[in-house]
Amino acid sequence: MARALVIVESPAKAKTINKYLGRDYTVKASLGHVKDLPKKELGVVLPDDDKRNASRVFEPTYEIIPGKMKVIHDLEKSAREAEAIYLATDPDREGEAIAAHLAEVLTGNGTRRNRKPKSGARAKPVYRVLFHEITPKAVQAAFARPGNINQNLVDAQQARRVLDRLVGYQISPLLWEKVRRGLSAGRVQTVALRLIVEREREIRAFVPREYWTIHARLAAAEPPVFEAKLVRYRGEEIEISSEAEAQRILQALEPAVWQVATVQQKEKRRYPPPPFTTSKLQQEAYNKLRFTAKRTMALAQRLYEGVELGAEGSVGLITYMRTDSVRVADDALAAVRSQIAASYGPGYLPEKPNFYKSKKSAQEAHEAIRPTDVTRTPDAVKPYLDEDLWKLYRLIWQRFVASQMVPAVFDQTTIDVAAGDYLFRATGSVLRFDGFLTVYQETRDETETEDDEEGRALPRVSAGERLRLESLQPQQHFTEPPPRYTEATLVKTLEEKGIGRPSTYATIISTIVEREYVTREQGRFKPTLLGEKVSDLLVKSFEDIFDVTFTARMEEELDEIEEGKLPWKESVREFYDRFEKDLEKAADQMASYKIGVSTGIPCEKCGQGELLERISRHGFFLGCSRYPECDFTRDLTAEVAGEEVESESGPEYCENCGREMTIKRGRFGPFLACTGYPECKTTRRLVAGTQRARKPDEPLGENCPECGAQLVKRHGRYGEFIGCSAYPKCKYIRAQTLGIRCPKCKSGELVQRTARKGRRRIFYGCNRYPECDFTTPYKPVAQPCPKCGAEFVVEKKRKETVVLACLQEGCGWEAPAEVRQPPAETTEPAPARS
């Protein structure tokens, strides 16, 4: 008979732990939570439910989760045969709540009928064991010092569960009544949706502003030729707002003498980033690997709980993956320092370990996410892991090792060049010592400015030295709106604003996507019309509840409950007092799209009724208030952002009969149809996620080599291609080439492609793929290199400029591209400043 029963959440974790504990322990899995609030009722005592017993207010009623009775019976049977019960669930709020519910069930108070426990069940001692990594040392240490269930952690989880139930269970039916069934609202989910909607409206309201920069290509006594940018005029920062002003400056610079004003040289250090927290792991896994937050957490869970490593069996490869701490245990620090010295040399090892400061709310009992054994290098475990699992482990390993290495060192040079009253500046930096960069380079956030200076070498010059002007290039720019959120930037924003917790971000993002509140366009979140309408309704009716600051304050209160500083019911009471008032008002005043929302716009058909915004099973539309007397309708689903269905040149016309085309909605979504229906049945698809019509097929006057039918140019999901007009009978296709010979195989031609995963970025490759695997992220230009004679050059986009560059190894030729012409709709340039 086993001496003790150990209960964890998952079979994988049970398998790994079991081999460290030996035959004196039986390890079982609860398969997650065993109790939860009931599905078909609120399950929380409200103030009006039990006025005689105030102590019961907000108490939750938990039930055994349907389908878990078999698991419970198995655990009860094992508990009766054991001398003691050890609850080894995860070391966080959710894990503590699971442990508390297991303790209730196994001591007789946890079944739905509160049946009397079987003989011997109550007398069992129940212990709580905590470990943050599944290694022999950590597991054995935890079992040597077992503790009790932390009621503060249980209360914090319970408070969150009750708050989420109050919001979801009482607001969701409102949405069903006012909009449509199946919708949901969430305390944190709705705030995340609000951020996405508000960002989209910022983008729509954004008005681009024209500005210009001027760049000089200069030659000194020694190579290389370098580029300097105009930064000051008579000591003041300069801003060029029009082409006329730029041309005036160019004229003023014609007689100028170009001379080095000052030269500054200094050492710049770039310090390594700290090891991963949960949110940083989610961000970097998206940026580097294109893993969603949900995918990242699922993979990290497997790495934590244990994977099979051949003869070693199941091994936990990383520490616990739900953490906001950057602390690292002393023995792990010693191990990684030894690894760095052995693998990279003493020059890469700092004199003392690097210590990082966690954010204020971090639980310092936890550690950062790191490998449990740093000597298990990514190459060593690669044969045992599938590709995605290995990629994530490599990312965690590299980040941890890099965090304990010395900084990278750059030699930075800044040259100020005087040209009359104007001052130009060139900055360059050259890597002197790679330091931690030999292992890991952090992805730059898109809100951070790119460091164009890195890798740019400048010539050796001295103050007063005369320079020769090679060319003077004005460049036109337009300010850009803030970008839509990616998973990485949304997670970063949620964390910075204190909304939710990193462990919940994956669920939040999955929910707003599954509810069709947002779509992904090239890896970025765009709200659907449904998402915007739901967000507007909820924010208007529950302005304080779905306020960013208030939601962040609630998270702080949950932390205070966990620390024992705040009773959990007090926090829920404060929330409910506001929520109850808003709920009563919303029931009466929230607009209903089922009835119709007033727009104040007269009906286009009858002129007597008012157009109302309504919703049907096909989406939102405008309908006349005099229906059924007037049956005018207009689909709104295709008019997000007020866009009309037009091509770049104007309205779309039917290629068969010449009538104007309009958007219709069918069982597979919106499409473009001829207004001459049913006489003309021409239809055309829309570009996915937009209101733009796909271009019609263009005949090429060339026959298909397989069936002899006409070849046409088509526009698919991944760009232009040439296909047979007899499709689907003939499926011949070939890519649209750029007319540039492949530099690798010399027989294929370069084509534009779109990546099928992640952000679906455009790249260029050989049309003989997979026989030839040449690719480049830069757009090829059919222009020979003037330096080495290569057949083509490429276009590279930098922060404020576009340059043409040669890809030929060892060439290094680079020159500014031609100035872009202003778009046709740009207003007249402002007059030049005097």
ZIQUI-V883295 format. One line per field, one symbol per residue. phi: phi as a letter, one per 20 degrees, with the letter a starting at -180 (. if undefined). burial: + if it has 16 or more other C-alpha atoms within 10 Angstrom, else -. Layout:
# ZIQUI-V883295
phi: ???
burial: ???
This chain:
# ZIQUI-V883295
phi: .ffbdddcecfffffffgfeenffcddcdelnfdcbfffdbgmcfegefbffcffefmfedecffgneffffffffffffeeebddedfgebgffffffffffffedoddefelffffgnfffffddddcbdbecgffffffffcfcdfefffffffffffffffgfffdegfffffecafnebcbgdgffffgffffffffffffdfdfbccccdeccdfdfefcdcdfcbclndfdcddbffffffffffegefeebfebcdcbedddefffffegfffffffffedmefgffgffffgffffpcfdlffnfcfecfgedbdddfcfgffffffffffffedoffedfgcfedceffgefeffedffbffbffefgffegfddfgffffffffffffffffddffeddedccdedecmedcdcccbbcfebflfffdbcfffffeeffefffneedffccgnffddeeaccececcfdfffffegffffffgffememcgfdfgfgfffffffmeccddlndecfeffffffffffffecgffdefffffffffffffffenebfffffffgffgfffffffffgedffdffepdfdmdfffeemdedfdecccfepebecffegegddfbbfegecgmmfeecefepfedffednffdcecddfdofbecffefefddfcbfefgmcdefffffdfdmceffecnffecedcdgdofbdcefegefddfbbfeeemdfffeemdecfceccfecmelfebcbffegefcdfbbeeffcfbfffedngfbccddedgcbccebeeffnemfbbfffffeffgeffgffffff
burial: ---++++++-++++++++-++---++++++--++++++---++++++--------+++-+-+++-------+--++-++++++++++++++++++++++++++-+++++++-----+---++-+-++++++++++--+++-++--+--+-++++++++++-++++++++++++++--+++--+++++++++++++++-++--+------+++++++++++----+++++++++------++++-++--+---+----++++++----++-+++++++++++++++++--++++++++-+++++++++-+----+++++++++++++++----+--+++++-------+++--+----+---+++-+++++++++---+--++--+---++++++++++++++++++++++++++++++++-++++++++++-+-+++-++------------+--++++-+----++-+--++++++------+++++++++-++--+++++++++-++-+++---++++--+++++++++++++-+++-++-+++++-+++-+++++++++---++++-+++-++--+--++--+---+++++-+++----+-----+++++++---++++++++---+-++++++++-----+------+++------++++-----++++++------+++++----+++++---+----+-----++++++----+++++++-----++-+++--++++----++++++-----+--+++++++---+-++--++++---+-----++++++----++-+++++-----+-++-----------------
